């Protein structure tokens, strides 16, 4: 097992009062977890190496144990799986987020030079940004932020949030008017290097639908290690359509005609 694997397992285990027995082994189980690690999550589902584990408060354990007897674990981490989990938890108004990929990095894989356009943004600069635009950036909880300017204004930002055990999560956004200029890669790589220089482990998460962001994260050397889904109180939401294209300027089309689209989906709740 690599040193990074060990550190990732330590980080996962740090979320709990006791270490998870056999983390990474071939298992598909529901585990009761009523402690405070969940924060705003009501359930947390992870896939790490061969382990698929649903952490749940006690009141849903029985229902979820029945659920996994009928849900193949390879189908769980999908839109279908999210809908079926939502079906189980519907009576308590739990919405399902994900699945999301977790990508981590180390010096062996993340070794690009920092783009000279990138700089450490001040707290005042970050707090002055429109959070409706930079909505993937956790400005309020950031320990640092790396930015790139376009026409004198910050147009790309990567925030860094301390997730404990030396793991720092990166959240990134590029202003819609400045996309396609390599700014996303510039700020993400600068954030990765900031974390590594601080002796930490960079982490970034991305949904399977977000092809451009996944490409950006992988381009700086971050690699996939785990996947998750989570449940929290709120109205049920669905992921957006796939973003990006296989090849630049390539025409892509909806598989379904307009009349067959899911007209039950309402506009986003702000």
Secondary structure, 3 states (H helix, E strand, C coil): CCHHHHHHHHHHHCCCCCCCCCCCCCEEEEEECCCHHHCCCCEEEEEECCEEEEEECHHHHHHHHHHHHHCCHHHHCCHHHHHHHHHHCHHHCEEEEEEEEEEECCCCCCCCCCCCCCEECCHHHHHCCCCCCCCCCCCCCCCEEEEEEECCEEEEEEEEEECCCCEEEEEEEECHHHCCCCHHHHHHHHHHHHHHHCCCEEEEEEECCEHHHHHHHHHCCCEEEEEEEEEEECCCCCCCCCECCCCCCCCCCCCCCHHHCCCCCCCCCC
